Amino acid sequence: MKYIDEFQDPALARRLLDDIARTVTRRWSMMEVCGGQTHSIIRHGIDQLLPGNIELIHGPGCPVCVTPLEVIDKALEIASRPGVVFCSFGDMLRVPGSDRDLFRVKGDGGDVRVVYSPMDALRIARQTPDQEVVFFGVGFETTAPAIAMAAHQAKRLDVRNFSLLVSHVRVPPAIEAIMRSPDCRVQAFLAAGHVCSVMGTLEYPALADTHKVPIVVTGFEPLDILEGIRRAVRQLERGEHRVENAYPRAVRPQGNPVALSVLREVFTTTDRAWRGIGTIPDSGWRLSDAYRDYDAEHRFEITGLATEEPAVCRSGEVLQGLIKPHECAAFGTACTPRTPLGATMVSNEGACAAYYLYRRLTTPRTEETASVD
């Protein structure tokens, strides 16, 4: 398949691995920001093929995983109300709230529907004017333009029974928060290519300069990731800290101007709580005042929620890159995809789900992956 097979070539992967091994002379730790990259790394065993003195730290780049428990509980409360059609992408249905998930709400009689686009939810609203239709808008900058367009169209068409429960988050403030953490071990970042295809790369040079870290915009196929690692290692070994675009087939410095235009119209930045991490300033989007009538939180006025994370779940530490999933005592025992304690075991971008799916119960190193010190 064009643009897929070429980036999974074993011979080219071996050449990149050999180049990395020749370049590296000391221990380095780098973080892949996106959960899609994490799954690709674990699926293809990239971390086990690298020299042993290169550590990949899994970052908080799973939007489902970082959606705050309070927002999940608000979604459950809204979805349980009579006369509400609650629409969501499928990966949100199994995310645990304080005492249930959206599947449980659906089983109890709630009208919860999986849609493939927020425009599907808008169409349902136009077809059922006697129902309140709510779309659960969760994601990084990648999915935000489509949700912004749904709000734009709802306003243009004067669809009064449509609203959005929004919990969008932004990558650059998360990188800033990670680098300012006293426990930070990250020395370079593999930035998410799909995010940068929307937003561009112009926010990243200041981060690289301030924190003296290389930031390499990276794709998702094995060769994309290896090339991103190769460039990051080369910068680290040279003492450089620049932004490099290793995903030029999709990313331009200015991003997607049409998507950026609708984002500016519909959203405004806000402080956002990240599940397991805490509140990060200016790290989220909310609907702007011009679109306040389409804000489900405003429309339904959910108050009085008391939330509490399971004490045994260490997904917050996983999201911060402080531990690997298998280092949590609940991993694979009390916490599985069928009985998840945290969102990182549910989402198809969650690190815990990747480790469970690909049976990464430990992190063995072979002689081939031993340190080259």
WOGIQUI-V771706 format. One record per helix or strand of 2 or more residues. SS is the DSSP state (A for helix, B for strand). FROM is the first residue (numbers start at 1). LEN is the number of residues. If there is no record, write none. Layout:
SS/FROM/LEN
SS/FROM/LEN
//
This chain:
A/5/4
A/10/14
B/28/7
A/35/10
A/46/4
B/54/8
A/63/4
A/69/11
B/84/5
A/90/3
A/102/6
B/111/4
A/118/10
B/132/8
A/141/17
B/162/8
A/171/10
B/188/5
A/193/7
A/204/8
B/214/5
A/222/17
B/243/3
A/257/10
B/267/8
B/278/10
A/289/6
A/296/5
A/315/5
A/325/3
A/343/3
A/351/7
A/367/3
//
